Amino acid sequence: MEKKEPSEAKGPRKATSTPQRATSTAEAAKPSRLDRPRATATRSSPLPPPQRVAGKSPTMSAAAASATNVAVIGGGISGAVCASLLAARGVAVTLFDSGRGAGGRMAQRREVMEDGTELRFDHGAPYFTVSNDEVARIVSGWEARGLVAEWKAMFACFDRQAGKFTDFKKEETTKKYVGVPGMNSICKSLCLEDGVVAKFGVTIGRMDWIQDKSSWSLSSLDGKDLGHFDYVVATDKNIASPRFAGLTGRPPPLVASQDVPVYRLTAEYASKVINNIGPRKPSADALAKVAEELFKEFQATGLNIPQPIFMKAHRWGGAFPATAIGGDDRCVWDKSVKLAICGDFCASPSVEGAVLSGMRGASKIFGRSHSQFADTVSSTFSESFTQGPN
């Protein structure tokens, strides 16, 4: 039942949401997971940490060599990449995520039907592409480990007015990658690497910079002390957003922004849904209505579409930033308080943008230029992932 949708965005569908990939409506339009490629490379062991000299990682700068305790907030692809790169160089990393597991908007959903049938399907990013050389080197390492594989399929656009598909092409020039067996496999694997302690179901409720100790004190939403950390990498945009209050009823743990008006022209249908539902989490009834209406649109393609065995709309929030806040650095870095903010909202709203931002955040902690750090990453991945199992 696992399938992929032929669209490219990492984040949410439009504000209206779309039916999820478990629906059997997709059978005739796109290949099932069984048709998707499986990585043929042998999975290697996790990336080994480099040898230490006098208790310090040789790849770290003198300024960052003592930063052996880093908190990463968010277990999406940006946080997972940053955490794994830091841990691979001898840094102790604790990763916190409010969800039940790693993945973020590269999540996989599990549903159990009334008859006991279990469905697993990606309901976030359906695939990703790569154009940046730095990210390409990391993805090559994932491919060697069997975490990702190229998805070779036919893609086309449906012209609603003409009532036919157009622009059929095999996408010969741009590779499309998918996680194996699911999109969340990448984040899950990175969060399990040596040196990363992942704690899920934990929402950061307070962040305090302790000036005299030059460290951060973190506590959970329910007031539990989570410890002190030399550096913090925040990849959850809500950590410093007024939206945090709307979700939790409490002020955001990091004060770094304020509400500003944003104007965006949307399609008529999307506007109607937003007007009826509002910006908060929509009700189950509202989502069910959206799913039904979008299913009818899917039927309008004229394909032989059977009745779905499962259909559910999901509205992802926060993946369409008005502008990337990271600038050329692809992340926000405050050296004075040893804080890095990373995520697709710092670079570009895509898997590639999130990966690149996580890499840049790690490079800031190491005190290296991103080009120097990228060279180190390339060398490390090549040495580790081309050898196969130990």
C-alpha positions in Angstrom: 0.0 0.0 0.0 3.0 2.3 0.2 3.1 4.8 -2.6 4.7 8.1 -3.7 3.0 11.1 -5.2 4.6 12.8 -8.2 5.2 16.2 -6.7 8.4 17.8 -5.5 7.7 20.0 -2.5 9.2 18.9 0.8 6.6 20.5 3.0 2.9 20.6 3.0 0.6 20.5 0.1 -1.3 23.8 -0.2 -3.2 25.0 2.7 -6.2 22.9 1.6 -4.3 19.6 2.2 -4.5 16.6 -0.1 -5.6 13.0 0.3 -2.8 10.8 1.6 -0.8 8.3 -0.3 -2.4 5.2 1.2 -5.5 5.7 -1.0 -5.7 3.1 -3.6 -6.7 5.9 -6.0 -3.1 6.3 -6.8 -2.7 2.7 -8.1 -3.3 3.6 -11.8 -1.4 6.9 -11.7 1.9 6.0 -10.1 4.0 3.0 -9.1 3.5 1.4 -5.8 6.4 1.0 -3.4 6.9 -2.5 -4.8 7.8 -0.8 -8.1 10.2 1.6 -6.5 14.0 0.8 -6.5 15.7 -0.9 -3.6 19.2 0.1 -2.9 21.6 -2.6 -4.0 24.6 -1.4 -2.0 25.5 -3.3 1.2 24.5 -1.3 4.3 27.6 -0.4 6.2 28.1 0.2 9.9 27.4 3.7 11.3 29.9 6.4 10.6 32.9 5.8 13.0 34.1 8.8 15.0 37.5 10.0 14.1 40.5 9.2 16.4 40.9 11.6 19.2 44.0 13.4 20.3 44.3 14.4 23.9 40.6 14.0 24.3 39.6 16.3 21.5 38.4 15.7 18.1 41.1 16.6 15.5 38.5 18.0 13.1 37.2 20.6 15.5 38.7 24.1 15.7 40.4 25.1 18.9 37.5 27.4 19.9 35.0 24.6 19.5 37.1 21.6 20.7 35.6 21.9 24.2 32.0 22.0 22.9 31.3 18.3 23.7 27.7 18.8 24.7 25.3 20.1 22.0 21.5 20.1 22.1 19.7 19.8 18.7 16.0 20.7 18.8 14.0 19.0 16.1 14.4 15.5 14.6 13.6 16.4 11.0 16.2 16.1 8.2 18.0 19.4 9.1 18.4 18.5 12.8 19.2 14.8 12.0 21.9 15.8 9.5 23.5 18.4 11.9 23.4 15.9 14.8 25.0 13.1 12.9 27.8 15.3 11.5 28.6 16.7 14.9 28.5 13.2 16.5 30.7 11.8 13.8 33.4 14.2 14.9 33.3 13.3 18.6 30.7 15.7 19.9 28.1 14.4 22.4 24.7 15.3 20.9 21.3 15.2 22.5 18.4 15.5 20.1 14.9 16.5 21.3 11.8 16.2 19.3 8.1 16.7 20.3 7.0 13.9 17.9 6.8 10.2 18.4 9.8 9.6 16.1 12.2 11.1 13.6 11.3 12.5 10.3 9.4 15.8 10.6 7.9 16.5 7.2 9.7 13.4 5.9 7.4 11.4 8.0 5.8 8.0 7.5 2.3 7.3 8.8 1.0 4.0 10.2 -2.7 3.2 10.1 -4.5 0.0 11.2 -7.7 -0.8 9.4 -10.8 -2.3 11.1 -9.9 -5.7 9.7 -6.4 -5.5 11.1 -4.7 -4.6 7.9 -1.7 -2.3 8.5 -0.9 0.5 6.2 2.4 2.4 6.1 2.8 5.3 3.8 4.8 8.5 3.4 2.6 11.5 4.1 5.1 14.3 3.9 7.8 14.8 1.3 7.2 12.2 -1.5 10.8 12.5 -2.8 13.6 15.0 -3.1 16.1 16.2 -5.7 19.6 17.5 -5.4 21.4 20.2 -7.2 24.0 21.4 -4.6 27.4 19.6 -4.7 27.7 19.6 -0.9 24.4 17.9 -0.5 25.1 15.6 -3.4 28.1 14.2 -1.6 26.1 13.5 1.5 23.3 11.8 -0.5 25.9 9.6 -2.2 26.9 8.4 1.2 23.2 7.6 2.1 22.8 5.8 -1.2 25.9 3.7 -0.4 24.3 2.8 2.9 21.0 1.8 1.3 19.1 4.6 3.0 18.0 6.2 -0.3 17.6 5.1 -3.9 16.7 6.7 -7.2 13.0 6.7 -8.0 12.6 6.1 -11.8 9.0 6.7 -12.7 6.9 8.5 -15.3 5.8 12.0 -14.3 3.2 14.3 -16.0 1.0 17.3 -15.4 -2.7 17.1 -15.7 -4.3 20.0 -17.6 -7.7 20.4 -15.9 -9.2 22.6 -18.6 -8.0 20.4 -21.5 -8.8 17.3 -19.5 -5.6 15.5 -20.4 -2.1 14.8 -19.2 0.7 16.8 -20.6 4.5 16.9 -20.4 5.1 13.2 -20.0 8.8 12.7 -19.3 11.1 10.2 -17.6 12.9 12.9 -15.8 16.2 11.8 -17.3 18.2 14.9 -16.3 17.2 15.3 -12.6 17.4 12.3 -10.2 14.5 11.9 -7.8 15.5 10.2 -4.5 13.3 8.3 -2.1 14.0 6.9 1.4 14.2 3.1 1.6 11.9 1.7 2.8 10.3 5.0 3.7 11.2 8.7 3.6 11.7 8.7 7.4 14.4 6.0 7.1 17.0 8.7 6.6 16.3 10.6 9.7 15.8 7.5 11.8 19.2 6.1 10.8 21.0 9.4 11.4 19.4 9.7 14.9 20.6 6.3 15.8 24.3 6.9 15.0 26.9 6.7 17.7 27.1 9.9 19.7 23.5 10.9 19.2 21.0 10.4 22.0 17.5 11.0 20.6 14.7 11.9 23.0 11.2 11.9 21.4 8.0 13.1 22.8 9.8 16.0 24.5 8.8 19.6 23.7 11.3 22.3 24.7 9.4 24.8 26.9 12.2 27.0 28.1 15.7 28.0 26.9 17.9 30.1 29.2 21.3 31.4 28.3 23.5 31.3 31.5 26.0 34.0 30.9 28.5 33.2 33.7 28.6 29.5 32.6 28.5 30.3 28.9 26.0 27.5 28.4 22.3 26.9 27.8 19.8 25.5 30.3 16.9 23.7 28.7 13.6 22.5 30.3 10.6 20.7 28.8 7.1 22.1 28.4 6.1 20.4 31.6 9.0 22.0 33.5 11.4 19.0 33.6 15.1 20.0 33.7 16.8 18.7 30.5 20.3 19.7 31.4 22.9 22.3 30.3 24.5 22.4 26.9 27.5 24.2 25.4 25.7 24.8 22.1 22.1 24.7 20.9 21.0 24.0 17.3 17.3 24.9 16.9 15.7 23.5 13.8 12.1 23.9 14.8 10.9 27.3 13.6 8.2 27.4 16.3 10.9 27.6 19.0 11.1 31.3 18.3 7.7 32.0 16.9 4.5 33.5 18.3 2.8 30.5 16.8 4.2 28.4 19.7 1.8 30.1 22.0 -1.1 29.2 19.8 0.0 25.5 19.9 0.9 25.2 23.5 -0.7 28.2 25.3 2.7 29.4 26.5 5.2 31.9 25.1 7.9 30.6 22.8 11.1 29.5 24.6 13.3 31.6 22.4 12.3 35.3 21.8 13.6 36.1 18.4 10.6 37.3 16.4 7.2 39.0 16.3 4.0 38.8 14.2 4.1 40.6 10.9 1.4 40.7 8.2 2.0 38.4 5.3 -0.1 38.7 2.1 -0.3 35.9 -0.4 -2.7 35.3 -3.3 -4.1 31.8 -3.2 -6.3 29.7 -5.4 -10.1 30.2 -5.0 -10.6 26.8 -3.4 -7.7 27.2 -1.0 -9.1 30.6 0.1 -12.5 29.2 0.7 -11.1 26.4 2.9 -9.0 28.8 4.9 -11.9 31.2 5.4 -14.0 28.3 6.7 -11.4 26.6 8.8 -9.0 29.3 9.8 -5.2 29.1 10.5 -5.5 26.7 13.4 -5.6 22.9 13.2 -8.7 21.9 11.2 -11.3 19.6 12.6 -11.6 16.0 11.5 -14.9 16.9 9.7 -13.3 19.7 7.8 -10.4 17.5 6.7 -12.8 14.8 5.7 -14.6 17.2 3.5 -11.4 18.4 1.9 -10.3 14.8 1.2 -13.7 14.1 -0.5 -13.5 17.1 -2.7 -9.9 16.5 -3.7 -10.7 12.8 -4.5 -13.4 14.1 -6.9 -10.8 16.2 -8.6 -8.6 13.2 -8.9 -11.4 11.2 -10.5 -11.7 14.0 -13.1 -8.4 12.9 -14.6 -10.4 10.1 -16.3 -8.1 7.4 -15.0 -9.6 4.1 -13.9 -9.6 4.9 -10.2 -11.1 2.4 -7.7 -12.7 3.5 -4.5 -9.9 4.1 -1.9 -9.7 1.8 1.1 -8.2 4.7 3.1 -8.4 8.4 2.5 -7.4 11.2 4.8 -6.4 14.8 4.3 -3.5 16.3 6.3 -2.5 19.9 6.4 1.2 20.5 7.0 2.0 23.9 8.5 4.9 26.2 8.2 6.7 25.0 5.1 6.2 28.0 2.9 8.4 30.7 4.4 7.9 34.2 2.9 11.7 34.5 2.6 14.7 32.4 3.6 16.1 34.0 6.8 19.5 32.4 6.6 20.9 34.4 3.7 24.0 33.1 2.0 25.0 31.2 5.2 21.8 29.1 4.9 21.5 29.3 8.7 21.4 31.8 11.5 24.4 31.9 13.8 24.9 33.9 17.0 28.4 33.2 18.1 28.0 35.2 21.3 25.5 32.8 22.7 26.6 29.7 20.7 23.2 29.3 19.0 22.5 28.0 15.5 19.1 28.1 13.9 18.7 25.8 10.9 16.0 24.4 8.7 14.4 24.7 5.3 13.1 28.1 6.3 16.7 29.3 6.5 17.6 28.1 3.0 14.8 26.9 0.7 11.6 25.0 1.4 12.9 21.6 0.2 14.7 18.5 1.6 17.8 19.8 -0.1 17.5 23.2 1.6 17.0 21.6 5.0 20.0 19.3 4.6 22.2 22.2 3.5 21.1 24.3 6.4 21.9 21.5 8.9 25.3 21.1 7.4 26.0 24.8 7.7 24.9 24.8 11.3 27.4 22.1 12.1 30.1 23.9 10.3 29.5 27.0 12.4 29.9 25.1 15.6 33.2 23.7 14.3 34.3 27.2 13.4 35.1 26.3 9.8 33.9 27.8 6.5 31.2 25.7 4.9 33.5 24.8 2.0 36.2 23.4 4.3 33.6 21.5 6.3 32.0 20.2 3.1 35.4 18.8 2.0 35.7 17.0 5.4 32.2 15.6 5.1 32.9 14.3 1.6 36.2 12.6 2.7 34.6 11.1 5.8 31.5 9.7 3.9 33.7 8.3 1.1 36.0 6.5 3.5 33.2 5.1 5.7 30.5 4.1 3.2 32.5 2.5 0.4 34.0 -0.2 2.5 30.9 -2.1 3.3 30.3 -3.9 6.6 33.2 -4.4 9.0 
